[in-house]
């Protein structure tokens, strides 16, 4: 592939990128093609509070009971907790951040598109509730033995009668549907599909493999298992296939003859297909296990942290430490629950359910398990959020922004941006003529790319919320994109005046202007990062948009503009230098040389 072919390929890529960006940013261009319009119209710009209306709430954090060294961590935990609450409320892209006013720590919550301010305040005011619960057995009334025996005798007699009917030639599937008490196979006429040998209880499989049954034959005796009395029909036995069976994939309700947890599921080179009719055996009911509260809650948890056993040579563990009251409660809980589980819940959701190995009297516990470091850190974060002693009361300041005001602001901002872009294009055409025309096309591509990024970010975890300051950052970056072109074009004109031909002058212009463009834009990006780190909501929105705009503007100025110029400019411009703002190419004398 020669140089010209590579250039054509690059130019084609620029054209395709421009078309895609244009359709995403302005899908109305294909409104007469419904399917194409629907596809490109799916991405939407997420507007901020100031553009689509909503509510602004400001809370004062009570840190009087928090160690000063841990106040920053406490505020971050509170911010995370409120954000999780708001997301559960169904709000897209809430703006939540902490700030400081004098000596007071504040939590700011901005909810775009929300109208019910009272419901939002109620939801935010409900901080995560951390609690510990234990298992408790509830005794159930036993069935008298004489009644139990009589019931089972009746069930066995019923099974015996059904066996006689089946052996007499009655339809096995019909008998199973009408009488079987195995919900896993009843509706299929008692039939199970092929399973590997070793998947059912031994009594059942002994009939299939060891009693001399032929395919399609019914066993002539009742088979008693832990589930009840079975009438078994062997359908087919064949060598095992390579697929992997699991009893959990076969339905398996009560009465399923699959092996009990204590059985040996084993493995075999055979698998079988069978059918059965089950008449269930009545047994004494098991005690009910319920999870009950212990009185130990997040207010008793002093801290949760990630630790490592054996000096960090093993998997991470969770270290818990309780206050004085919590230490007493936890000692009592662990003493009566050795070998049992104690669940830890946040807002009613079990986040971990560890088993107690021994009594813990000192208020320091350790949760072990197969945690990764990331999982352990996330669990600790959630535990600390639930234990956070930072109450949120009523907001000290609240504002409501009407959607109509946001719409007016958006319209004015877009109008200002359009006017600014038109003026920039006029300026470029007047001063740089043909070069300015190419730069204007690049500027339009830049605008389409920026709008496309705003829209497509909604499909990523880093959705961009566009606010009025964000639009300001976008407009400012337009000027910076033009600034890069001006540096390039001025350097190009200087090289032409020195005697270079047009094509080499353009290449030299890009080469020599690049360092200035890079340094200028990097200083803007660094400043924007400082604003993100130290600024508040709207300031951060401005900084984020500015960073994206600066990066995209460098791309359009250095890559797109350069590719277009390389493709369209040539020797034909040597005698038309006025088209690029150079009145006359100077003649270089021997003395100048």
TIKOLNU-455533 format. One line per field, with one value per residue (C-alpha): residue number from 1; residue in one letter; y, x, z. Coordinates in pm, whole numbers, plus 32768, in hexadecimal, padded with zeros to 4 digits. Layout:
<rs>
seq	NUM|... $
type	A|... $
yy	Y|... $
xx	X|... $
zz	Z|... $
</rs>
This chain:
<rs>
seq	1|2|3|4|5|6|7|8|9|10|11|12|13|14|15|16|17|18|19|20|21|22|23|24|25|26|27|28|29|30|31|32|33|34|35|36|37|38|39|40|41|42|43|44|45|46|47|48|49|50|51|52|53|54|55|56|57|58|59|60|61|62|63|64|65|66|67|68|69|70|71|72|73|74|75|76|77|78|79|80|81|82|83|84|85|86|87|88|89|90|91|92|93|94|95|96|97|98|99|100|101|102|103|104|105|106|107|108|109|110|111|112|113|114|115|116|117|118|119|120|121|122|123|124|125|126|127|128|129|130|131|132|133|134|135|136|137|138|139|140|141|142|143|144|145|146|147|148|149|150|151|152|153|154|155|156|157|158|159|160|161|162|163|164|165|166|167|168|169|170|171|172|173|174|175|176|177|178|179|180|181|182|183|184|185|186|187|188|189|190|191|192|193|194|195|196|197|198|199|200|201|202|203|204|205|206|207|208|209|210|211|212|213|214|215|216|217|218|219|220|221|222|223|224|225|226|227|228|229|230|231|232|233|234|235|236|237|238|239|240|241|242|243|244|245|246|247|248|249|250|251|252|253|254|255|256|257|258|259|260|261|262|263|264|265|266|267|268|269|270|271|272|273|274|275|276|277|278|279|280|281|282|283|284|285|286|287|288|289|290|291|292|293|294|295|296|297|298|299|300|301|302|303|304|305|306|307|308|309|310|311|312|313|314|315|316|317|318|319|320|321|322|323|324|325|326|327|328|329|330|331|332|333|334|335|336|337|338|339|340|341|342|343|344|345|346|347|348|349|350|351|352|353|354|355|356|357|358|359|360|361|362|363|364|365|366|367|368|369|370|371|372|373|374|375|376|377|378|379|380|381|382|383|384|385|386|387|388|389|390|391|392|393|394|395|396|397|398|399|400|401|402|403|404|405|406|407|408|409|410|411|412|413|414|415|416|417|418|419|420|421|422|423|424|425|426|427|428|429|430|431|432|433|434|435|436|437|438|439|440|441|442|443|444|445|446|447|448|449|450|451|452|453|454|455|456|457|458|459|460|461|462|463|464|465|466|467|468|469|470|471|472|473|474|475|476|477|478|479|480|481|482|483|484|485|486|487|488|489|490|491|492|493|494|495|496|497|498|499|500|501|502|503|504|505|506|507|508|509|510|511|512|513|514|515|516|517|518|519|520|521|522|523|524|525|526|527|528|529|530|531|532|533|534|535|536|537|538|539|540|541|542|543|544|545|546|547|548|549|550|551|552|553|554|555|556|557|558|559|560|561|562|563|564|565|566|567|568|569|570|571|572|573|574|575|576|577|578|579|580|581|582|583|584|585|586|587|588|589|590|591|592|593 $
type	X|X|X|X|X|X|X|X|X|X|X|X|X|X|X|X|X|X|X|X|X|X|X|X|X|X|X|X|X|X|X|X|X|X|X|X|X|X|X|X|X|X|X|X|X|X|X|X|X|X|X|X|X|X|X|X|X|X|X|X|X|X|X|X|X|X|X|X|X|X|X|X|X|X|X|X|X|X|X|X|X|X|X|X|X|X|X|X|X|X|X|X|X|X|X|X|X|X|X|X|X|X|X|X|X|X|X|X|X|X|X|X|X|X|X|X|X|X|X|X|X|X|X|X|X|X|X|X|X|X|X|X|X|X|X|X|X|X|X|X|X|X|X|X|X|X|X|X|X|X|X|X|X|X|X|X|X|X|X|X|X|X|X|X|X|X|X|X|X|X|X|X|X|X|X|X|X|X|X|X|X|X|X|X|X|X|X|X|X|X|X|X|X|X|X|X|X|X|X|X|X|X|X|X|X|X|X|X|X|X|X|X|X|X|X|X|X|X|X|X|X|X|X|X|X|X|X|X|X|X|X|X|X|X|X|X|X|X|X|X|X|X|X|X|X|X|X|X|X|X|X|X|X|X|X|X|X|X|X|X|X|X|X|X|X|X|X|X|X|X|X|X|X|X|X|X|X|X|X|X|X|X|X|X|X|X|X|X|X|X|X|X|X|X|X|X|X|X|X|X|X|X|X|X|X|X|X|X|X|X|X|X|X|X|X|X|X|X|X|X|X|X|X|X|X|X|X|X|X|X|X|X|X|X|X|X|X|X|X|X|X|X|X|X|X|X|X|X|X|X|X|X|X|X|X|X|X|X|X|X|X|X|X|X|X|X|X|X|X|X|X|X|X|X|X|X|X|X|X|X|X|X|X|X|X|X|X|X|X|X|X|X|X|X|X|X|X|X|X|X|X|X|X|X|X|X|X|X|X|X|X|X|X|X|X|X|X|X|X|X|X|X|X|X|X|X|X|X|X|X|X|X|X|X|X|X|X|X|X|X|X|X|X|X|X|X|X|X|X|X|X|X|X|X|X|X|X|X|X|X|X|X|X|X|X|X|X|X|X|X|X|X|X|X|X|X|X|X|X|X|X|X|X|X|X|X|X|X|X|X|X|X|X|X|X|X|X|X|X|X|X|X|X|X|X|X|X|X|X|X|X|X|X|X|X|X|X|X|X|X|X|X|X|X|X|X|X|X|X|X|X|X|X|X|X|X|X|X|X|X|X|X|X|X|X|X|X|X|X|X|X|X|X|X|X|X|X|X|X|X|X|X|X|X|X|X|X|X|X|X|X|X|X|X|X|X|X|X|X|X|X|X|X|X|X|X|X|X|X|X|X|X|X $
yy	8000|814A|8299|8316|81DD|81FE|8367|8306|8201|82FF|83FD|82F6|82A8|841C|8430|82FE|8388|84D7|8434|8357|8478|8552|844F|8411|8584|85D8|849E|8575|856F|840C|8440|83BF|826D|81F1|80CE|819A|82C2|81E7|8154|82A3|8348|8255|8308|8435|854C|853B|869D|8723|87C4|8921|88B5|87C5|883A|877A|87B0|8821|87B6|8819|875D|87B2|8686|8657|85E3|8632|84C2|8469|845F|858C|84A2|83DA|84F6|84F6|837F|83A6|84AF|83D5|82AD|8385|8401|8299|822D|8348|8306|819A|8208|82FE|81F9|810F|8231|8215|835A|835A|8404|84B9|85BE|857D|8616|869C|87FB|88D5|8A1D|8ABA|89A8|88EC|87BC|87BB|86AF|872E|865F|86CB|85FA|8655|8612|85D1|868F|85EB|869C|860D|84A4|84E7|8581|8456|835F|841B|8438|82BD|825D|80F1|8016|7F0E|7DF1|7C97|7B75|7A0F|78C8|784A|76FB|7705|75BF|7530|7451|72E0|71EA|70D7|6F92|6EC6|6FC1|6FCE|6E51|6E34|6F40|6E90|6D40|6DD3|6E6E|6D1F|6C6A|6D6F|6D38|6BBE|6BEA|6CC9|6BC8|6ABD|6B9F|6BF0|6A80|6A2D|6B08|6C53|6D8B|6DD6|6F44|6F7B|6ED7|6FB6|70F7|70A4|7016|705F|7150|71AB|7309|72E5|71D0|71BA|728F|71C9|7084|7032|7037|70B6|70F6|7050|7081|6FE6|6EBD|6F39|7061|6FB1|6F0F|6DAC|6CFB|6D92|6D45|6BE1|6B98|6C2B|6B76|6A4C|69AD|6927|6A1D|6A44|6B88|6BE5|6AF6|6B58|6AD3|69E5|6A62|6BAF|6C5C|6D1D|6E45|6F73|701D|6F10|6DE9|6DDA|6D15|6D0D|6CDA|6CB0|6D55|6D45|6D1C|6D88|6DF0|6F47|7072|7178|727F|72D6|7297|7332|72D4|7445|7466|7362|741E|734A|73A0|72E2|716E|7185|7044|7102|70C2|7177|7261|714C|7056|7008|7092|6FDA|6FAB|6E96|6E38|6DFB|6ED4|6E77|6EEF|6E8A|6EDC|6EB3|6EEC|6F6D|6F58|7037|6FCE|70B0|7116|71EE|7362|73FE|7526|7676|774D|78C3|79EC|7AD3|7C1D|7C26|7D94|7DC3|7ED5|7FBF|80B4|7FB0|7F7A|8053|7FEF|7EEE|7EC1|7DD3|7CFB|7BD1|7A98|7A23|7B74|7BA1|7A4E|79D8|7A55|7B97|7B8F|7C8D|7D11|7D98|7E5D|7EB2|7FB9|7F61|7F14|7E58|7D87|7D03|7CBE|7C16|7B38|7ABC|7A89|79C1|78EF|786D|784A|777A|76AD|7780|78AA|7A17|7AEB|7C53|7D23|7E84|7F08|7DA6|7D17|7C09|7C77|7B5C|7A2D|79A5|7873|78A6|77C6|782B|7924|7A82|7B3F|7C62|7D11|7CC9|7BD9|7B5D|7AF0|79FA|7976|7963|7ADD|7B92|7CD8|7D9B|7CD8|7D06|7E7E|7E9D|7DDA|7EB1|7FE9|7F76|7F15|8068|811B|8068|80B3|8221|82FF|842D|8477|8528|8603|86F6|87BE|8917|8995|891C|89A6|893B|8986|8987|88CA|89FD|8ACB|89B4|89A8|8B1F|8B0A|89EB|8AA1|8BDC|8B15|8A5A|8BA0|8C43|8B16|8B1E|8C94|8C63|8B4B|8C14|8D3E|8C5B|8BC5|8D22|8D8C|8C58|8C8A|8DFA|8DCF|8C75|8C46|8AE3|8A70|8B10|8A4F|8906|8970|89C3|8867|87D9|88B7|882D|86CB|8726|87A2|8664|858C|8645|8621|84B0|847B|8520|843D|82F6|8323|82B9|8155|814F|8157|82BD|8371|84E5|85CF|8712|8851|89C2|89D6|889A|8946|8A68|8974|88E8|8A42|8AA3|896B|89D6|8B0B|8A36|8955|8A86|8B05|89C6|89F7|8B61|8AF9|89F7|8ADF|8C00|8B1C|8A94|8BF5|8C46|8B10|8B6C|8CCA|8C2D|8B81|8A29|898E|897B|8808|8807|8953|88B6|878A|886F|894A|8824|87A7|88F2|895A|880C|8854|899E|88FA|87DA|88B5|89AB|889C|87D3|8905|8925|87B5|87CE|88FE|8844|871B|8807|888F|872A|86D8|8819|88A0|8859|87D2|88CA|8923|87B2|879C|88BE|8820|86C8|8758|8834|870A|8641|8770|87B6|864C|863A|8791|871D|85EA|86B2|87BF|86D9|85A1|85FA|874F|86C4|859B|8679|876F|865A|85CD|870C|87E6|87BD|8868|8920|8A12|8A7F|8B93|8BE2|8C37|8D48|8C29|8BDF|8D49|8D72|8E91|8E33|8D29|8DE1|8DA0|8D27|8DD2|8D3A|8E2A|8DB0|8C50 $
xx	8000|809C|8089|7F62|7E95|7ED9|7E6A|7D27|7CE5|7D1A|7C3C|7B2C|7B40|7B18|79E6|7945|798D|78F6|77BB|7786|77C2|76D6|75BE|75E2|75E3|74CE|73FD|72EB|73C2|7341|71E2|714D|71F7|713E|7221|735E|72C5|7257|73B6|746D|7364|7391|74BA|7449|7502|74D3|747F|74D6|73FD|7422|73AD|728D|7221|721F|727D|73B3|73DB|74EC|752A|7605|76C8|76DB|7843|7851|786E|796A|7AE3|7B76|7C6C|7B49|7A61|7AC6|7A8F|7940|78CA|792E|7874|7741|7753|7767|7645|7564|75C2|755A|7412|73D1|7420|7325|722E|724D|7306|73F9|7549|7511|7619|768A|77C0|784A|78C6|7934|789C|7975|79A3|786B|7866|7748|76AE|7619|7515|7497|7388|7339|71D8|7149|7010|6FA7|7093|6FF4|701C|7186|71CE|7130|7202|7347|72FF|72F0|745D|74C6|7468|7568|74F3|755A|7462|7478|73CE|72BF|7210|7098|7004|6EE5|6DCE|6E1C|6D2A|6CBD|6D6E|6C2D|6B9D|6CE9|6CFA|6B90|6BC2|6CF6|6C48|6B2D|6C2B|6CDE|6B95|6B44|6C98|6C5C|6B10|6BB1|6CC5|6BC0|6B14|6C5D|6CC0|6B66|6BAD|6B08|6BA6|6CDA|6CEC|6B7A|6BA0|6CCE|6C1D|6AEB|6B99|6D10|6D7C|6EC8|6E98|6FDC|6F57|6DDD|6D78|6E65|6DB7|6EBB|6FD4|7138|7225|737D|745B|75A9|75B7|75FB|750B|73E0|73C5|7458|7307|7281|73B7|73CF|7281|72F5|7444|7440|72E5|72F3|71F7|71DF|719E|702C|6FF2|6F50|6FEC|6EF8|6F2E|6F0C|7058|706E|715E|717C|7078|6F6B|6EFD|6F5C|6ED0|6FF7|7000|7149|7137|729A|7406|752B|769B|76C9|76F0|77FF|770A|7716|75D6|757B|744E|7401|73B5|729B|718E|71A0|707F|7025|7027|712E|71FB|7340|744A|7430|7552|75EA|75EF|7712|76BB|77E4|781E|77CD|77EE|7678|7542|73D6|7279|715F|7005|6F6A|6E31|6E71|6D89|6E34|6E89|6E18|6F2D|6F46|6F6A|70C4|70F0|70D2|720A|71C7|72B5|7272|7304|740F|740A|756B|756A|7652|765D|7723|7828|795A|7A0F|7A34|7B7B|7C2F|7D3B|7E13|7E65|7FCE|806A|7FB7|800E|7EA6|7D57|7CCB|7BE1|7AEF|7B45|7A26|7A3D|7910|78D8|78A1|772F|776D|7881|778F|767C|776D|77FE|769F|7643|777C|775F|7604|7649|7788|7774|7654|7641|761B|75A2|7610|750B|74FD|739D|7317|7408|74FA|7657|7711|76A8|77D7|77DB|783D|7965|798B|791A|79B2|79B9|7AA5|79D1|7AC9|7A53|7ADE|7A14|7AD0|7A74|7AE8|7AEE|7BBA|7C58|7B56|7A34|7AC1|7AEA|7987|78F9|79BA|793B|77D3|77FE|7893|777D|7677|7735|776F|7712|76C6|7553|74A5|7388|72BA|736E|73E6|73AD|72D1|7285|71A2|71F8|70D5|70FB|7087|71AC|7299|7209|7237|739E|73E8|7357|741D|755D|7535|74E9|7620|76F1|766F|76B1|780F|785A|77DA|78B3|79E3|79A4|7980|7AC7|7B7E|7AF9|7B5B|7CBC|7D20|7C36|7C5F|7D17|7C02|7AFD|7BA8|7BC3|7A4E|79F9|7AD4|7A22|78D1|7959|79DF|7888|77E1|78E4|78AD|7731|775D|783D|7739|762A|76EF|7770|7614|766A|77A3|77E1|7863|772C|7763|7660|7656|761E|7633|77A0|77DB|7758|7841|7964|78F7|78E5|7A35|7AD5|7A56|7B2C|7C53|7C21|7C33|7D61|7E1E|7DC5|7E38|7F8D|7FB0|7F40|801C|814A|80EA|80DA|8230|82C7|822F|82C0|8413|83FA|836C|8269|8106|8100|824A|81EB|80AB|8168|8269|8154|80B3|8203|8279|8128|80EC|81C6|8114|7FBE|801E|80A8|7F86|7E7C|7F2F|7F33|7DBA|7D84|7E54|7D8D|7C48|7CBA|7D01|7B9E|7B12|7BD6|7B8E|7A4E|78E0|77C6|779D|7910|7964|786E|791D|7A73|7A0D|7976|7AA8|7B97|7ACF|7AB7|7C2D|7C86|7B8F|7BFC|7D67|7CF7|7C2E|7D38|7E66|7DCE|7C8F|7CFA|7E4D|7DB3|7CC1|7DD2|7EBB|7DA3|7D21|7E58|7F5B|802C|7EF9|7F1B|807E|7FFA|7ECA|7F6F|7E6F|7D7A|7E3A|7E7E|7FDA|7FDE|811C|8224|836F|8491|85C2|86FF|8858|88B2|8789|87FF $
zz	8000|7F93|8044|7F76|7FBC|8131|8122|8071|817C|8293|81E4|81BA|832F|837D|829B|833C|849A|843A|83AD|84DF|85D0|8504|850A|867F|86D1|85D7|858C|84EC|83B2|8371|83FA|82B2|82EB|8427|8487|845C|8513|8639|8652|8659|8732|8854|88F7|89C4|8A75|8BEE|8C5F|8DB5|8EBD|8E2E|8CD3|8D16|8E6F|8FB7|9121|91DE|934A|943D|9584|96AC|972F|98A9|98DF|9A51|9AAD|999E|99CF|9910|9863|97D6|9774|9605|95F2|96A3|95AD|9486|951B|9551|93E8|9369|9446|93D0|9266|928A|9323|9208|90FD|91A0|9189|900F|8FC4|8EA0|8ED5|901F|9075|91DB|9277|93BE|93FC|951E|9590|969D|97A1|9732|964F|9555|9478|9332|9276|911F|9079|8F11|8E96|8FF5|905F|91AA|9296|93D2|935F|92FE|9455|9500|9439|9475|95E9|960F|9646|9614|973C|979C|987C|98ED|98EF|996E|9917|9A02|99FC|9A24|9AA1|99D8|9A54|9A22|9989|9A7C|9A24|9A03|990A|984D|9834|97C6|96BA|9630|9633|9564|9473|944C|9405|92FC|925C|9260|91AB|90A4|906F|9029|8F2B|8E7F|8E6D|8DE9|8CB9|8D0F|8C74|8D51|8CE8|8D37|8E8E|8ED8|8E72|8F47|907B|9091|91A2|90FF|9069|8FA6|8EC5|8EF8|8DCD|8CED|8D3E|8E48|8D48|8D7C|8C5C|8C4C|8D7E|8DDA|8EC1|9021|9012|90BA|9210|9223|9255|9113|9041|90C9|9020|8ED3|8EC5|8FB3|8FA7|8E46|8DB8|8C41|8B89|8BA7|8CD0|8E1D|8F5F|900B|916E|9221|9265|93AD|93C9|94AC|93CF|93DB|9304|9194|9071|8F80|8E0A|8D50|8BF8|8B6D|8BDA|8AFF|8B1B|8BBB|8AD2|8AF9|8B7A|8CEA|8DAE|8EF6|8FC6|8FF1|8E7F|8E7D|8F37|9073|9158|9294|9248|9137|9165|9127|922B|9375|93D3|94A5|9384|92A2|914D|90BA|8F47|8E51|8CE7|8CCD|8CCB|8CD9|8C8C|8D76|8DF7|8F50|9019|9178|92A1|93A1|9502|961E|9710|9844|97E5|980F|98FB|9849|9833|9848|9843|9968|99DA|9AE9|9B50|9AC4|99B9|98FE|9A1E|9AE1|99D1|9A0A|98CD|97B8|96FD|9613|96B0|9655|9717|973E|96EE|95A5|9511|94EC|946F|9502|962F|96C4|981F|98F3|9A37|9B14|9C20|9D8E|9D68|9C23|9CC4|9DCB|9CCD|9BDB|9CEC|9D44|9BD6|9B82|9CC0|9C67|9AF1|9ADF|99A0|9920|9839|989C|9779|9741|968B|95FC|95C1|95DF|94DB|9550|94E8|9599|9664|9724|9809|9977|99D2|9B3F|9C45|9C12|9D5D|9D04|9BFA|9AE3|99D8|9890|9760|9685|952F|93C6|9398|9294|9307|923C|92D7|9435|9404|937D|94A5|959D|94EE|950D|967A|96CE|9612|96DF|981E|97CD|98F7|981B|982B|970C|977A|96B1|95A3|960B|94A9|938F|9237|911E|8FB5|8EC4|8D7E|8CBB|8D42|8CE4|8B83|8B56|8BD5|8AE7|89BB|8A0A|8A3C|88F4|883F|88D3|8870|8709|86E9|8773|867C|8553|85B6|85D9|847F|83E5|8489|8406|82A4|829E|8321|82A2|8177|80F1|822B|82F5|822B|8281|83EE|83EE|8371|8486|8580|8514|8534|868D|86FB|867B|872F|8877|8864|880A|893B|8A1D|8990|8984|8AE8|8B5A|8AEE|8BC8|8D43|8D1A|8CA4|8C6D|8D00|8C36|8CFE|8CA4|8D1A|8C4E|8B16|8B68|8B73|8A23|8981|8A17|8984|882A|8849|88B2|8782|86A0|875F|8700|8592|859D|8626|8510|83F9|8467|8471|831A|8289|831A|8278|8125|813F|8180|802F|807E|7F99|801F|807D|813A|81E0|8265|82EF|8390|841B|84CB|8547|85D6|8669|8718|8849|888B|885D|8942|8A58|8A4C|8A56|8B64|8C45|8C0F|8C60|8D9E|8E0C|8DC6|8E98|8FB8|8F95|8F9D|90D6|9196|90FA|9140|9064|8F46|8F47|8F1D|8DFB|8D50|8D87|8D06|8BC9|8B95|8BB1|8AB4|89CF|89DE|898D|886B|87EB|87DC|871B|861E|85F1|85D3|8536|847C|83F7|8393|82DC|821C|81BA|8144|806E|7FC8|7FAB|7E9D|7D96|7D14|7E37|7DDD|7CF8|7DD2|7F1D|7F5E|7FAB|80EA|814B|80B0|7FB9|7F00|7F1E|7F48|7E60|7F1C|7EA2|7EAC|7FC4|8090|805A $
</rs>
